[in-house]
Amino acid sequence: MLELTVLQYVLSIIAGFLVGFSLGLIGGGGSILAIPLLLYFVGLAYLPGVSKNYIDHLVIGTTALAVGLNAYINAFIHWKKGNVRILEGIFFTLPGILGTYVGARVGLIVHGGLLLFLFGILMIVIAVMVFRGKDRPAISKTYPNGEPTKGLLQRVKLQRIIPIGFLVGFASGFFGIGGGFLIVPGLLFSTGICMIKAVGTSLISVGTFGVTGALTYAIAGEIDPVISILYLLGGIAGGYIGAKIASSMPRGMLRKVFAIIIIAVAIYIMYQNYYAIVSII
């Protein structure tokens, strides 16, 4: 583990709070800030005498664990409300576990600077999706009552769910993200569940992908569990407060402001790591 100052541990809690707050405030996409906050706000990118490549990988593994554990907590909350379809979640998650492991192994091979530069591009793509997003109804238009009447094997399209689950898991493991913004549409495309249940069910995959990726990094010795726990604690508090505030604010405006912030952070990350692209060229 890294030897950090007391201030940096406190900043880890604050960073986790900011991630949780953004998730509670605008929904999907908030965890994309976990990596840049740990690098540049907590200051792991500026630690003296530590390989930058090692730090970049450690940050990805550490935030993956925090995001995964936080997703499991939220999955339990959604399950109590009846918004989680366990079997559909398992069908999507199983191929995704393999994809996450493969993605994490590939990510460990790729230089940390190049990985973060690509991550910056991914952040911009997500920001555009968030900016253009609209509040979608909780109930599916296909199923007026919000529930399909078909059996499980009829609802789950295996020819879709297996490759989509694998690819989403690969992206999650490669970049060290939860991937909820990919999992929700993946579930809608490959199963017959409605929107609100797709959101709740996606947390099974987010949690499993995060923990699988984190374990892969942990085996390589590139994770700091203390920071992950501090991130998690801050995220729980931030998510609660963010969700409270969200009910009284225009979500459309919040999404647009948040998307602009993500783009600004992405540009900074790409600027800090463009040397990796230059070295390849």
C-alpha positions in Angstrom: 0.0 0.0 0.0 1.0 3.6 -0.5 2.2 5.8 2.4 -0.1 8.8 2.2 -0.6 11.8 4.5 -3.5 12.2 6.8 -4.7 15.0 4.5 -4.7 12.7 1.5 -6.8 10.1 3.4 -9.3 12.9 4.3 -9.3 14.0 0.6 -10.0 10.4 -0.4 -13.2 10.5 1.7 -14.1 13.9 0.1 -13.4 12.5 -3.4 -15.7 9.5 -2.6 -18.3 12.0 -1.4 -18.1 13.9 -4.6 -18.5 10.8 -6.7 -21.5 9.6 -4.7 -23.0 13.1 -4.7 -22.8 13.3 -8.5 -24.3 9.8 -8.8 -27.2 10.7 -6.5 -27.7 14.0 -8.2 -27.8 13.0 -11.9 -27.7 9.2 -12.0 -25.5 7.2 -14.3 -22.0 8.4 -15.3 -21.0 9.9 -11.9 -18.4 7.2 -11.2 -16.4 8.3 -14.2 -15.0 11.0 -11.9 -13.5 8.5 -9.5 -10.2 8.0 -11.3 -9.4 11.7 -12.0 -10.3 12.7 -8.5 -8.0 10.1 -7.0 -5.2 11.1 -9.3 -5.4 14.9 -9.2 -7.5 15.8 -6.2 -6.2 13.4 -3.7 -2.8 13.8 -5.4 -1.7 10.2 -6.2 -0.4 11.5 -9.6 2.1 13.7 -7.8 3.6 11.2 -5.4 7.4 11.5 -5.5 9.6 8.4 -6.1 6.7 6.2 -7.4 6.4 5.0 -11.0 3.6 6.8 -12.8 2.7 3.7 -14.7 2.3 1.9 -11.3 0.2 4.7 -9.9 -2.1 4.8 -13.0 -2.8 1.1 -12.7 -3.2 1.2 -8.9 -5.8 4.0 -9.2 -7.8 2.1 -11.7 -7.9 -1.0 -9.5 -8.6 0.9 -6.4 -11.5 2.9 -7.8 -12.9 -0.3 -9.4 -13.2 -1.9 -5.9 -14.9 1.2 -4.5 -17.4 1.4 -7.4 -18.1 -2.3 -7.2 -18.8 -2.3 -3.4 -21.0 0.8 -3.7 -23.0 -0.8 -6.5 -23.7 -3.9 -4.4 -25.0 -1.7 -1.6 -27.3 0.1 -4.1 -28.4 -3.2 -5.6 -29.6 -4.3 -2.2 -31.6 -1.1 -1.8 -33.2 -1.6 -5.2 -33.8 -5.2 -4.5 -35.8 -4.3 -1.4 -37.9 -2.1 -3.6 -38.5 -4.9 -6.1 -36.5 -3.3 -8.8 -33.9 -6.1 -9.4 -34.5 -9.2 -11.6 -31.9 -11.7 -10.2 -32.0 -14.2 -13.1 -31.7 -11.7 -15.8 -28.8 -10.1 -13.9 -27.0 -13.4 -13.6 -27.4 -14.2 -17.3 -25.9 -10.8 -18.2 -23.2 -10.9 -15.5 -21.7 -14.4 -16.1 -20.2 -13.7 -19.6 -19.3 -10.2 -18.3 -17.1 -11.7 -15.5 -15.0 -13.3 -18.2 -15.0 -10.1 -20.2 -13.9 -8.1 -17.1 -11.1 -10.4 -16.3 -9.8 -10.3 -19.9 -10.2 -6.5 -20.0 -8.4 -6.1 -16.7 -5.5 -8.3 -17.9 -5.2 -6.3 -21.1 -5.3 -3.1 -19.1 -2.5 -4.2 -16.9 -0.4 -4.8 -20.1 -1.1 -1.4 -21.6 1.0 1.5 -20.3 -0.9 3.5 -17.7 -0.5 6.8 -19.6 -2.0 5.4 -22.7 -4.8 3.8 -20.7 -5.7 7.1 -19.1 -5.5 8.9 -22.5 -8.0 6.4 -23.9 -10.0 6.8 -20.7 -10.2 10.6 -21.4 -11.7 9.8 -24.8 -14.3 7.5 -23.2 -15.1 10.3 -20.7 -16.0 12.7 -23.6 -18.2 10.0 -25.2 -20.0 9.5 -21.9 -20.3 13.3 -21.4 -22.0 13.6 -24.8 -24.4 10.8 -23.9 -25.2 12.5 -20.6 -25.6 15.9 -22.2 -28.0 14.6 -24.8 -29.9 12.3 -22.4 -33.5 12.7 -21.5 -35.4 11.6 -18.4 -36.9 8.3 -19.4 -40.1 6.8 -18.0 -39.8 4.1 -15.3 -42.2 1.9 -17.2 -41.5 0.3 -20.5 -43.7 1.2 -23.4 -43.6 -2.4 -24.6 -45.1 -3.6 -21.4 -47.8 -1.2 -20.0 -47.6 -2.9 -16.6 -43.9 -2.7 -16.5 -43.5 -6.5 -16.4 -43.1 -9.0 -19.3 -45.4 -12.0 -19.2 -43.0 -14.4 -21.1 -40.9 -17.0 -19.4 -37.3 -16.4 -18.6 -35.8 -18.2 -21.6 -38.2 -16.3 -23.9 -37.4 -12.9 -22.3 -33.6 -13.4 -22.3 -32.1 -13.4 -25.8 -29.0 -15.5 -25.3 -27.6 -14.6 -28.7 -27.6 -11.0 -27.6 -27.0 -11.2 -23.9 -23.8 -13.3 -24.0 -21.7 -11.2 -26.4 -23.1 -7.9 -25.0 -22.3 -9.0 -21.4 -18.8 -10.0 -22.4 -18.1 -6.7 -24.3 -19.5 -4.5 -21.5 -17.5 -6.5 -18.9 -14.3 -6.1 -21.1 -14.8 -2.3 -21.1 -15.4 -2.3 -17.4 -12.3 -4.3 -16.7 -10.1 -2.4 -19.1 -10.9 1.1 -17.9 -11.8 0.2 -14.3 -15.3 1.6 -14.4 -18.7 0.4 -13.3 -20.1 0.6 -16.8 -23.7 1.2 -15.8 -24.2 3.5 -18.7 -23.4 0.5 -21.0 -25.1 -2.2 -18.9 -28.6 -0.5 -18.7 -29.1 -0.3 -22.5 -27.5 -3.7 -22.9 -30.1 -5.2 -20.6 -32.9 -3.4 -22.4 -31.7 -4.7 -25.7 -31.1 -8.3 -24.6 -34.0 -8.9 -22.1 -37.6 -8.0 -21.8 -37.4 -6.0 -18.5 -38.6 -2.4 -18.1 -36.3 0.7 -17.5 -36.5 0.9 -13.7 -35.8 -2.8 -13.4 -32.9 -2.5 -15.9 -31.4 0.2 -13.7 -31.8 -1.9 -10.5 -30.6 -5.1 -12.2 -27.6 -3.4 -13.8 -26.1 -2.9 -10.3 -25.5 -6.7 -10.0 -23.3 -6.4 -13.0 -21.7 -3.1 -12.0 -20.8 -4.6 -8.6 -19.5 -7.9 -9.9 -17.5 -6.3 -12.8 -15.9 -3.8 -10.4 -14.9 -6.5 -7.8 -13.7 -8.8 -10.5 -11.5 -6.1 -12.1 -10.3 -5.1 -8.6 -9.3 -8.6 -7.7 -7.4 -8.9 -11.0 -5.4 -5.8 -10.1 -5.0 -6.9 -6.5 -3.3 -10.1 -7.7 -0.9 -7.9 -9.6 -0.3 -5.9 -6.3 -1.9 -2.8 -7.8 -4.6 -1.8 -5.4 -5.0 0.1 -2.2 -8.0 -1.3 -0.2 -7.8 1.4 2.5 -8.4 4.1 -0.1 -11.2 2.0 -1.6 -13.0 1.8 1.7 -12.6 5.5 2.3 -14.0 6.2 -1.1 -16.9 3.9 -0.4 -17.7 5.6 2.9 -17.6 9.0 1.3 -19.7 7.8 -1.6 -22.5 6.5 0.6 -22.9 9.8 2.3 -22.6 11.7 -0.9 -25.1 9.6 -2.7 -27.7 10.1 0.1 -27.3 13.8 0.0 -27.2 14.0 -3.8 -30.4 12.0 -4.1 -32.1 14.3 -1.6 -31.1 17.5 -3.5 -31.9 16.0 -6.9 -35.7 15.9 -6.1 -35.8 19.7 -5.9 -33.6 20.6 -8.9 -34.1 20.6 -12.7 -32.3 17.3 -13.7 -31.9 18.4 -17.3 -29.8 21.4 -16.4 -27.8 19.3 -13.9 -26.9 16.8 -16.6 -25.7 19.5 -18.9 -23.5 21.1 -16.3 -22.1 17.8 -15.2 -21.4 16.8 -18.8 -19.4 20.0 -19.3 -17.4 19.2 -16.1 -16.6 15.7 -17.4 -15.4 17.1 -20.7 -13.1 19.6 -18.9 -11.7 16.9 -16.7 -11.2 14.6 -19.7 -9.3 17.2 -21.6 -7.0 17.7 -18.5 -6.4 13.9 -18.3 -5.6 13.7 -22.0 -3.2 16.7 -21.7 -1.5 15.1 -18.7 -1.0 11.8 -20.5 -0.6 12.8 -24.2 3.1 11.8 -23.8 2.0 8.2 -24.1 0.5 8.8 -27.6 3.6 10.8 -28.6 5.9 8.0 -27.6 4.0 5.6 -29.8 4.1 7.9 -32.8 
